[in-house]
Amino acid sequence: MRNSSYKKPFAVMLALAAAGFCSQAAAQGPHVVVNTGNPDGKLGALSRSASANKVETETADDFFLNQTTVLTGATITGLLTNGATVANLQNVEVEIYHVFPLDSDRNRIPEVPSRTNSPSDHEIGFATRAVNNATLSARGNVLDNSFTVLNSVVNGINKKPLNTTHGEGAVTGQKVEISITFRTPIALGPGRYFFRPEVGVNNGDFLFLSAPKPIVAPGVAIPGDLQAWIRNANLSPDWLRIGTDIIGTDVPGTPAPVFNMTFTLSGFTIQNAGSPGEPDCNGQTSAALNQQFGNHASAAFALGYPSVQALTESFRNACKE
């Protein structure tokens, strides 16, 4: 009885505080902070969860944040193969990586042509979200029942010197967009990262579709835009450049193709937040949240965190990145 009486007024106060968050934040809502544009039909690169007789394969592309950002959702566009449809979608998982050599073994000799500007060996632990552990929800939407890409990378992901396979040829399948919501948003400080979605499909695969490089409208240019990378469990922790290392070129002296992947990231930018490595990152960020949203309860409500505790933990992680 006593516990219940305490919880009730607290819940009322939290609701009132949340309802009073600043009208500007409410009116804006989450906005698209990264957009690489629409598929260009050039490439489909496998990105799938491990399952029976299927090796985990990861495709990643970079993005850049000018300031501390809370990511609340994403979209990815891909090709479902072998007759699979959105009904065959299983787990969807998202990981975020720093740029090598962060989160990596700097003393190990790589078994790939280069690791310069690749994703790190290991993901940022606090930034992983998945349907399987209820930290992410996802919904598939059919864009085209028959879409063809000119080339694909599925199995030909090899250590050097056998890395150049030129791809595995054209593939046709159902083009889908998967809309993703992070049930606990992801707070990240300013900087460059890699976005890696992974999709489990029974009776088929998900090929992440390429977008134009350089980015064109409706995409938004990324400063210093890097190319897409891929690896499977046999290559990990190394990564290969999809265009430069795998597809390559048949004509000596001509450049290999380079690719972006088709995705968006949505969320909120936090004005005047502290940056990882700064002496008082947590304090600066706390003050910035209060300034932008009125108080922490209002910030948690506006940003989509399930509680104030989840919000503060998220930003502590971001400050320690």
N, C-alpha and C positions, 0 to 999 in steps of 0.2 A: 504493500500500500504506500509506504513512504517513498520508495523509489519511483513509483508511478506519479506521485504528486509533484516530485521534482522535475520529471521529464516533461510533464504537460506544459508548465509555464515556459520552460526552456524552448520547447518546440514552437510555442506561440511567439516568443521573442525572436527566434531565428527566422521564422516566417515573416515577421514584421520587418526585420532588418533586411531580409532578402528583397522584400517588396519595395524597399526604399532605395535600392541601388540607383546610381545616377542615370537620369533619363537618356543622356547621350549614349552611354554604353548599351542601354536597352535598345535604343533606336538603331544603332549600328549593327548589332549582332555579329556573329562570326563572318569574316570575309575571306575571300580566296587570297592566300598569301603566296602561293606558287601555282603556276599554270604553264605546262609545257606545250599546250596546244592540242591539235587533233592528230589521229594516226595518219601516217603518210603512206602506208601500204608497202613499205620497203622490208620490214623485218618483224618476225615474231620470235621472242627469246623465252625459253622455258623458265617458269618460276613456280615451283611446286613443292609441297610438303612431302616428307618421306612417308612411304607407305609400303605395303607388301609388294615386293618386286619393283619398287620405284625409288630411285636414289633422290635425296633432297637436292634441289637445284635452285640457286638464288640469282636473280637479276637485280641490279641496283643502279640508280642514277642519282646525280647530285642535285642539291638545291642550296640556296644561300639565304640567310636571315640577317637583315640589317640591325635588328634589335631583338631583345627578349620577346619570345612569341609563345603563346599557348596554342598548340595544335589540337583541334577538336574533331577533325574529320578529314577524309581524303576520298578521292575517286581514282580508280585505275581502269584502264581499258585494255582488253585482251581478247584473244581468240580461243574459243573452246573447240578442241579437236576430237577426232574419232567419233563424231556423232553426239558428243556430250552437249547438254543444254544447261540452263541455269538450275534446273532441278537436280543436277548432278554435283552442284557445288557443295563442298564439305567445309573444312576449316579454312579460314582466311587469317593470315598472320602478318603483322607489320613489324619490322625492325628498323632502327635508325643507327647509322654508323658515323663515326668520325672519319677523317681522312688519314690514311697511313702517313706516318708511323705511329700515331696515337693508338692506344689499346692494342698494341701489336708487339710481337717478339722481334726486336731490332737486330738481334744477333743471329737469327736463323737465316740461312741462305735460301732465297726464294727459288721455286721451281717453275717460274714463269718469266717471260722476257723483261717485265718491269713491274714495280709496285708504285711508281711515282704517280701521285694523284689517284690512287685506288682507294676503295673502302678499307677500313682497318681490318685486322685479323678478326676481332671480336666486336659484337654489337654493343651499344650503350645499354647496360642492363636494365635501367629503370624505364626505358622507352619502348619496351616490347609490349605489344597488345595482340590478342588473339581471340577468335570466336570460342575456341576450345576451353579457355579459362574465364570466359564471360567478361573480359576487359575490352571487348570490341564487338560491335554488331555490324553486319554486312547484308547488303541486298543487291542482287543482280538484275540488270535491265538489258534486254536484247536491243541492240542498235541495228544489226543487219544479220539476217539468217544465213547469208553466204558472202563471206568476205575473204579475199585472197591476199596473202603477202608474198612478195617476190622471193624472199629467202627466210631461212629459219635456223636457229641454233637450239638443238635439243640434247643430243647425245655427244656430239663432237666437241667435248670440253676436256682438253688434254694438256698435260704438263709439256714444257718445252723439251725437245725440239719438235714435237709432233702437234704443236698448238694450231698451226694454220691448216684448216680443213675446208675453207671457203664456204662454210655453211652447208645446210642439208636440203636446200631447194625450197620451192614454193609450197605453201600449205593453204588449204581452204577450210574455213570453219565458221562458227557462229560468233560474230563480234558482239561483245558484251561490255557494259560499264558496270563496275562494282562500286557501289556507294558505301563508304565506311564511316562509322561513328565511333570515336574513342570514348568508352564509358567513363574512363578516367582520363582526362586530357593529358597531353604531354607538354611540359614546359621545357623550352630550350633557350639557351643564351644565344647571342649573335654569333654568326660564323657559318662555315660551310659544312654540310652534312651529306650523307647518302641515304636515300629512301629505298627500302627493300620490302616490297610486298611479296607474299607467298600464298598460293592458292592450292588447296587440295581438291581434286576432282575425281569422283569415282567414274570409271569407264571413259577416261579421257585425260587431257592435260589442259593447262592454261598457259598460253603463250602471251607474254607481255608485249604489247605492240609498240613499235617505234614511232617517234614524233620527229618533226623536222629539226635539223641542226644545221645552221643556227635557228633558234626558235622564231617562228613567225606568228602573226595574229591568227587566232585569238590568244595565243600564248603570250607570255610576258618574259622578256629577255632576262637571263640570269647572268650577273656579272662573272666573267671568267668561267663560263659554262664548260663543264667537263663531259667526257663521253661516258657511255654506259659500260658497266662491267658485269661479269658473270662468273660463277663457280658452282661446282657440285661437291658432294661430300668427299669424292675421291681427290679433288684438287685442294680443298680447304686445308689451311687457312689462306691460301693464295687466291688471287682473282686474276682473270684475263679480261683484256679489253675486247669487247665483242667485235668491233670493226677492225682495229689495228692488229690484234693478235690472232683472232680466229678466222674472220672472213678474209682479211688481207687483200692483196691485189695480184692479178695475173700478169700485169704489165710492169716490169722493173722500172723504177724511177717515178712511178705515179703513186699518189697517196692512196692509202686504204680508206674505205668509207668510215664515217663515225656516226654514232647514233645517240639520240635522246630517247627516253621512254615516255609514254603518254600517262600523265598523272596530274592531279591537283592536290594541294593541301590547303585546308581552311582553318581559321582560328582568329585569335586576337593578338594584337601587338600591345605590349605593356610599356608605356612611356616612362622613361627615366629609371628603369629597373637597373639593379646592379648586374655586373657581368662576372662570369666565372673567373676566379683568380683575384678579383678585387678584394681588398681587406674587409669591407663590410657589405658584401654582396647581399646577404640575407636582410640586413637592416635597410639597405637602399631599396630592395625589392618590396619589403613590407610597406615602407613609406609610399612607394609608387602605387601599390595596389590600393592603399587607403585614399591616395589622391585621386586615382582614376575611378574608383568604384564607391568610395565613401567609407567602407570598412571591409574586413575580411569575409564576413558572412555574405555581404552583398557581392563581393568578388567571386566567392565560391558559387553562388547562385548564377551570376551572369556568365561565368566561364564554363559552367557545366560540371563542376566537381561535385561529388556526392556529399562532401562535408568540408568544413573548414580544415579539419585535420588532413584530409586528402590534398587540399590546396597547399597547405604549408609544407607537407612532405614533398610534393611535386617541385616546389620552388627551391627547397633545400637541395634536392637532387640536382636541379639545374645549376645552382650556384657551385656545386662541387664537381660538375662535369669533368 
